[in-house]
Amino acid sequence: MKEHKQVHRLPMKTARWIILVAVFVCAFITLRSYQMTIVRRKELRENRKKIERRAKEIKRTGEDIRRSDDLDFAEEVAREDLGMVKPREVLYIDKAKDREGDQHKEDLK
């Protein structure tokens, strides 16, 4: 007679538990990967918006540099940034408008 070799097998309950744990681990890894993908997409959108804003700033700066030799540009900078006026030019300040601005600042506090 032939001798039968004894094959060691896992009990059915143990095999089911191992499969169940493997499925949960795979599901967890997949869910975590999906969440990270969503976060990265959001960061990518934000970075693209920042890049667009910076590109516009660079374009404006380039235009200002090209216009820097222009007398109209120099006058504009002197008036807006430095508060300068032309000779014999009278500057009128609307006090009512200043009060409205002060009230608006108080409302923001």
Helices and strands as residue ranges (DSSP letters): H 12-67, H 71-80, H 95-108
